[in-house]
Structures are given as C-alpha cells and as structure tokens.
Amino acid sequence: MSPLATPARHPGVVSYAGGVTLRGKGPRSSGLAALAGLAALLVADRAEAFCRTTTSQVPAGYDPSTNGCWSQGKPLAWQVDSVPYGLQRAASKQVSLADATKVAHASFMAWNDVVCPGGPTRIEAFDNGPLTTQPGAGGCTNSNSCDPAQDDVIVFDDTVWPHDDPYNTLALTTVTYGVDDGRIFEAYTEVNSTKQLTVQEPPPASSPAYDLQAILTHEAGHFLGLAHAADSQSVMYALYSRGRIELTPDDVAGLCAIYPPAPQGCACSTPPGSAGRPSLLFALAAGAIVYARRTRFLKKTSTDIRSSV
C-alpha cells in the first residue's frame, strides 16, 4: 500500500469590492491567496469559464480569472454515480445540526438538480446522516482504506481555525484522489465557524454574518471536482458573495463536462468524469477487476473560500 503524500493547498476565495488581490496580512484584510499572474503558457485555450481541479497543484500566485484554467495534470472526478456526505453530529455552537443539515441539503441539491443537454448528470450527492467522524491523517492513506460514507464529512471549527489565514478563510474542502487517474476517493469540508454565520436565506442586508448556504454551495462544487472559475458571476468564482446560491450556466456546464448524461438507451453509463472513454460494460472483465481492486497511490488537495470586507 502506498503512503499518502503531503496534502497540497490550493488558493481560496475572498470578498473584495475592488477585485482580486494577494492575500491580506491582517484581520479583515482583502485578498485572494495565490492570485497573481503566472505561466499563461500552461493555460488551456477554451471558451468556458469553469475550471476543473486536477492532479497537478496550482502554483502559488495563479489566477484563473486572468490566466484561464490551470491545465496541468489529470482532471479529478468521482467514478461512482452516488456519493455520500454527512454533517458532523456536534455541528456548531452557532448552527444546530438540524439547520446545518437543511443548508447542506439545499447546497448539494443545487448541483444534484442540474440537467445537461441530453438529460441529468450522472452524479448525485446524498446525505448519509450525521457522523461522528473527525477527518484526520489516519484515514484514506491508500485506496483500500478510504470510506466516503465515514469520511465525507462537513465539520465546523468553532474554537480555532487550524489552517492558513484564519481572518479571511471561511471554509476548506480537502479531496483525496488517485495520482494516476484523478479518481476522487474522499472529500470533506471544514467551515470556519469562528466567524459569524447565518442560515437565513437571503441573509439580512444589515447583518455582518456570512451566508452559510453560499459558502457550502461553493464548497459542494469543489467536492464534485470543480476548481475556481473565471466568471465573476459563477458560484465557483474565487470571491465570496452573500446570496450567491444559484448556479450559472457556466457552473452547469462545468458539472455536465465532468458527469455527462448516460447515452440514450444505455443502462451501462461511462464512468463519471470519463466522457468519450468506452463504457466499462465493454471493458475486459479481468481488466475491470484489476482497476477496481488495485491499491492506488493517493494525494490530497484542499481548496478554501475566503472573505474580507
């Protein structure tokens, strides 16, 4: 069994009226971590503004809104049709388990309800019930130890934010994937609940609280394999915006690109995220078994959403 590599960190999201800058140094400062122009030659030439997370870590200072999507590595995708997630049973001092469950459901349903040209997507995230698991270094260290039903958890960090930039970071989603093929094995989301949060939608205009549904709808996109988008109106754009819970056509196009509808009349859909590849029904049986059971070398990538006002 191969060990797990050191988790890679990807840039996150901020709220800033004047646009995108480098990460702020102090409390409530503006900025998007790692957003400066870099390596335009590495960008795919494509019209869509959606971007996919890949097996290659995005360099510090890379801005998809300026340079386009990071195109190195293999795109990530779940290779199952149904993916579980769960709320940590303790939830938050600010947000009850019942309220958090409702918000998470609404956030994932925004993606579950996507209809592509030709039909619905071939991916669905479902609530597997409250979980007691706290994701840690001991889980999902290789493909034989991964258990999405136990480790695809949404947790709230009430006391201290254990990651970079606690003043601006609102949430962080960590995805564990296979290095060779980009297959997602696990994903979990941490919410920075040292910040004031609201479950009211739309949030009151006068409230300084952050919109939990907007945060989780964005993080659900990362959960499914999307990276930050170049379109400033997109849910996946790298700037937090209260009330941004409705997917744009570009968000929809991104999900449909990863999980296109099954071919008409075929009950044996191509694995999600592998459009254009032959269906597994027509793959050699022995090869399919080896593909399913072999131990994979895994890595983690984390993508956060940030805000400063």
Stockholm file with secondary structure:
# STOCKHOLM 1.0

chainA/1-309         MSPLATPARHPGVVSYAGGVTLRGKGPRSSGLAALAGLAALLVADRAEAFCRTTTSQVPAGYDPSTNGCWSQGKPLAWQVDSVPYGLQRAASKQVSLADATKVAHASFMAWNDVVCPGGPTRIEAFDNGPLTTQPGAGGCTNSNSCDPAQDDVIVFDDTVWPHDDPYNTLALTTVTYGVDDGRIFEAYTEVNSTKQLTVQEPPPASSPAYDLQAILTHEAGHFLGLAHAADSQSVMYALYSRGRIELTPDDVAGLCAIYPPAPQGCACSTPPGSAGRPSLLFALAAGAIVYARRTRFLKKTSTDIRSSV
#=GR chainA/1-309 SS CCCCCCCEEECCCCCCTTCCCSCCSSTTCCCCTTCSCCCGGGBCCCSCCCCBCBSSCCCTTCCHHHHCCBCCSCBCBCSSSEEEEEEBTTCCSSSCHHHHHHHHHHHHHHHHTCEETTEECSCEEEECCCBCCCCCTTSCSSTTSCCHHHHCEEEEECSCCCSSCTTTEEEEEEEEEETTTCBEEEEEEEEETTSCEECCSSCCTTCCSEEHHHHHHHHHHHHTTBCCBSCTTSTTBSSCCTTCCSCCHHHHHHHHHHSCCCCTTCSSCCCTTCTTSCCGGGSCHHHHHHHHHSCCCEEEEEEEEECCC
#=GC SS_cons         CCCCCCCEEECCCCCCTTCCCSCCSSTTCCCCTTCSCCCGGGBCCCSCCCCBCBSSCCCTTCCHHHHCCBCCSCBCBCSSSEEEEEEBTTCCSSSCHHHHHHHHHHHHHHHHTCEETTEECSCEEEECCCBCCCCCTTSCSSTTSCCHHHHCEEEEECSCCCSSCTTTEEEEEEEEEETTTCBEEEEEEEEETTSCEECCSSCCTTCCSEEHHHHHHHHHHHHTTBCCBSCTTSTTBSSCCTTCCSCCHHHHHHHHHHSCCCCTTCSSCCCTTCTTSCCGGGSCHHHHHHHHHSCCCEEEEEEEEECCC
//
